[in-house]
Amino acid sequence: MSAPNIRRAVQLLPACATTGIGSLPHTQVELGLQAALAQDIPFLPQLPVGKPSELMIPAALEGLPGLAFDDEGLCTVDLAAWEAGRADFEARLEAALSAGKLEAYEPSPEACRAWRPFLWEVETRKLAFAKAQLAGPFTVRSVARTSSGQPALDVPGLDQAMFRLVLARSLAMVKALRRAGTTPLFFLDEPGLYAFQRTQARHLLALQELKLLVVALQREGALVGVHCCGNTDWGALLDVQPDLLSLDVRLSLDAMVEEREALERFLTSGATLSLGIVPTDLASTYEVTELVDSVEASLKAALPRGFSFAQAVSTVVLTPACGLAMRSVVDAERILEELKAAQRRLRGALEAERPVLQAPHPH
């Protein structure tokens, strides 16, 4: 499916559909899958509690020579070990990308225990849409460091190998989901974009590489999302042109909608927003109804000319603000219930905005 055709699939998403960011606090695959499959768009559950190999950076960089990580998921690369394994690693990676034979780059059970069971559920349930995610290339290369503390983004060769590895793994996951018979929503998790600066030439290049990755995944038949749960240069990120832009509503919605020209280009292209509408910070105090009313007010005040609230909201996706792995199971269940409550409230607001059909005049 070409990029223009897949972009039209955005219009087929259920109104205000719920899904998850990715991580859950469950330690049993079956229970994590149960929670993920209960959403309108089931999502691949990542279960890193007690298993740091499932944290976002180690999982994305699985198989990289010289990679090590600690219990918090902080990754380092031993440059001597990297150089020793580099030639073979790059040869296998380039051969797989050239041939399009990428099954070896799908997540292993060490990186994601739920991956194979999730694919089975997707195929068995004949799901129209299914969501998966992977740490994006800007974040991976900004956060992972060499043993001497240098960001991988600043190490030529290693920097490009990490990008190619994320490209291969993303494509492998999208291809597997397509074989399972679904339209993938594939999100690149990019919290590291909070550090993006237009004045940094390497940052600008990395953003162009992110755009190339988005296009490559669209060409494989995925709806592609980018998730950033911190504030960033929203104009620059909107112009990457993903199909869905995912953000923390309370932290970032007002800042994002100020980028009016970029937002207009984004919405005009047929793209939509993925709203992290329920806070995941346990220190937060909030009422779900107030959160939804605030979103409604912000969007109505800021939408570009020609875009009604009903138009803009009819395709939005709703999520928690961030992943839930660091919460308790009870808290995660409460947050997912509140997500459903927010959905009901927003759908009610959407229905109130739709034009009322005139009753036919009696003859």
N, C-alpha and C positions, 0 to 999 in steps of 0.2 A: 504494500500500500504506500503510495507516494505521500510526501509531506502535506500537500494541499488536501488530499483526501482524508488523511488521518486528522488534520486540523478540524475538518468538518465533524469528526466524531465527537468533538467537545460538545456540540449541540445535542448529542444523544445521551449525555450524562443525566442521571436523575436530578431533579431540582434539589439543590442544597444537600447533595449526597454526603454521607458521613464516611470517613475512613480514618486511618491512624498514621502517625508520622513514621512508626516502624518498631521501636523498641518497647518491650513489655517486661514487667517484673516477674513473670511466671518462671518457674524452674522446670516445669514439665511441658514438653512440646504440645501434648494434646490440649492442655488447658490454655496455652497461648494461642493455639490455632482456633479454639472455640471462641475466644474473645475477638480475634481478628476476623473470623468468618461471620460474626454477628453484625458487622458494619455493612452499609449499603454497597460499598466497594471494598471487598475483603482485601486485607493487606498482609504482606509477608511479615510474620512476627520474628523480630530479632530478640534473643533471650540471653543477654550477657551476664546476668546475675550468677556469680560463681564461675563464669566462663569468659575471661577477658578476650579470648580469641574471637568472640562474637561482637566485641565493641567496634565502633564504626571504622576507625583507621586500620587496625589489624585485619579486619575482615576484607577491606578493600584492597589491601596490599599483600594478601596471602600469596605466598610463592616467590616473593622478591628475595633474591640472594642477599644475605647479610642482615635481614630484618629481625629485630627483637622488640619485645614490648613488655610492659610491666602490668601489674594488676589493675591499673587505672586506664590501660589502653594507650599509654604514651609510647610512641614508636621511635626507635633509633635504628640507624643503618650503619653497620661496620663497613667502612669504605674498602678495607682490604678484602673482606669477604665478598663485598659487592663486585669489586674488580675481578676477583677470581672466578666468580660465576657468571659474569656479565655476558660474555660472548655466547655461551650456550643459551642463556635465558633470552637474550634479544633475538637470536636466530629462531628459536621455537615460537616466540611471540609473533615475529613478523611473518613466519610461515603460516601460522594459524590465521592471522588477520588477512593475509593475501588470499588464502583458500576459503575463508569464511567458515572454517571448521573450528568452532570455539568451545565445544563442549568441555574441554579440559579446564576452561577458565570459569565455569560455573562454580558457585560456592561449594566447598567441601563441607561435610558434617562438622568439622572443627570451626569453620567460619560461620556457618548458619545451619543449625540442626533441623530447622523447620523447612528448609528449601525444598527437599524432595517430597515430604508430606504435603507441602503447600501446592506444589505442581499437581500432585495426584488429586487434591481436593478441587483445584481449578478445573481440571479436565473432567472429573467425575460429576461435578455440579453444573458443568457447562456454563460457567460464569461469563457474562458479556464483558465485564471489566474486572481486572485484578491489578492491585498496586504492589510494586516492589521498589526497593530503594538501595542506594549505595552512596558512600561518601564521595563527594565530587572532587574533581582534580585540583581546584584551587585550595580547598581545605586540606586535602591529603598532603599536598606538597608544602603547604605553609606550616602544618603541625608536625609532620615527621621531620626528624633531624638526624644529622650524622652524629657519630659518637662524640665528636668535638663540639656539638651544639649548633652547627650551621643548618639553617632551614634547607630542606631538599630542593625547594624552589630556586635556590641560589647555586645549585651544584649541576653544571651542565652534564648531560649524559644520564645521570641519575634522575634528574628532573624530567627529562623526556621519557625515560623508561617507565616512570610512575604514571605519567599521562597515558602512555600506550597500554599499560596494564589495566588502568581504570576503564579505558576505551574497550579493551577486549572483554573484561568482566561484564561491563554494562551491556554490550552487544550480546554476549553469551546468555545473559539472563533474559533479555528481551526475546531473543530467538526461542528460548525454551518456553517462555510464556505463550508465544505465538503458536508453537507446536502443540501446546495444551489447549488451543482453540479459543483463546481470549484476546481482547484488545488490552495490552499492557498500559497502565499508568506507571511510568518509570520516573522516580524522583531522584535527583542528584542532591544530596544533603550538603549544603555549603555554609555552615555556620562561620567558617573562617573568613567569609567575605566581609565581616565587620571590619577587617583590617585593610580592605581594598582602598587604594589611593590612586586617583588618575595621574598623579604626578610621578608615579613609579612605572618606568617603562616595562619592567618585568611583570607588574600587575596587569597592565593593559594587554600584554601578550597572553597572559594566563586567562584573561577574560575572553579573548578571541578564541583561545583553545576550548574554553567551556562552550562557546557558541558552536564551534565545529562539532563537539561531542553531541550537543543537542540536535543538530541537523542530522548527524549520523544515526542517532536513535530514532528520529522521526522517519527516516528513510527505511528503517526496519519495521515500521508499522506501530510504533509506540506513541502515545501521548506523553510528552516529556514535561516534568515539573522540576523546578528548582526551589529548594527550601532553604531559607535563611532566617534563623530565629533571633538574630541580632540586627541592629540597624546597619545599613550599608549605603552605598551610593545607588539609590533605587532607580534613578534615571538610567544609569549604566546597565543595571541588571535587567530592567524592563526591556532594554534594547537588545539583550541577548535573545529575546523572542522565544522563550519556552512556551509551551501550550498552557501551563499552569504556573503561577507564581505563588509560593507558599510562604506565609509570614505570620508572626505573632501579632494578633490584632491589637492588643493593649499597648504593646511596645512600639509597633511600627506602622499601623494603618494610616494614621494621620500624616506621618512623614512621607509615606509612599505616595499618597494621593496628591501631595503637593507637586509632584513631578507630572504636571498636567499634560504636557506635550508627549512625553514618553508613554504615559498611561493611555492617552488617546491612540497612539500608534499600536500599542499592545492590544487594546480592546478591539480596535478596528480590524486587526489581523484575524480575529476570531478566537483569541486566547481568553483565558478566564483566571479568576483568583482562587486560591486555596487558603481559606481563612482559618488560622489557628485561634479559634474563638473562645475556647475554655482554658483559662490559665492552668499551668502545671506546677507553678511555684506555690508550695504549700503555705507560704507566708501571705499569699494574696487573700484578700477578702473581696467578695463580689456577689452579685445576684445575676443569675443567668439572663433574666429579663432585661436588666439594665445593660448588660453586655451587648445583647442583640439590638436594643434600642440605640445604643451608641454607634454600632456599626451602621445601622440604617441611616442615622443622622449624618455620619461622616461621608458615606457614599452619596447620599442625595445632595450634599453640599459641594462635592468635589467631582462628580462624574462629568466627563467632557460633554459638550453640547451634542445633542443627538442621541445620547445614551440614557434611556430611562432606568430607574431603579429596578423595575421588573426585568428589563433586558439584561442588566448586568448581573443580577442575583440569580436568574433562572438557571445558570450553569455553574455557579460557584460550588466548590467542594468545602466541607466543614471538617476540621480536625481539632484535636487538642493543640495547644500552643507549641508543644515540643514532645519529644519521646518520653515514655513513662517508665523506663527501666529503673530509675532511681527512686520511684515511688513504691509504696506497698501495694500488694494486690488489691486490698480493700480500697485504697485511694484511687488506683487505676480504674477499678470498676465504677466508682462514684463519678470520676471525670468522664468516662464513656457514657454513663447515664445522663450527665449534664449536657453532653454533646447532643444526645437525642432531644433533650428539652430545648436546647438552642435551635435545633433544626425545626421543631414544631413552631416555635415563636417566629423564626425567620420565614418559614413557609406561609404562616398566617399573614405576615406583613406583605409577602409577595402576592398572595391572593387578593389582599385589599387593594393592591395597586393595579391589578389587571382590569382592563376595561369591562364594564358590565354590559353584557349582550342585551340589545333591545328585544323585548318580547314582540312577536309578530302581531300586527294589527288584526283584529277579527274582521272577517268579511261581512 
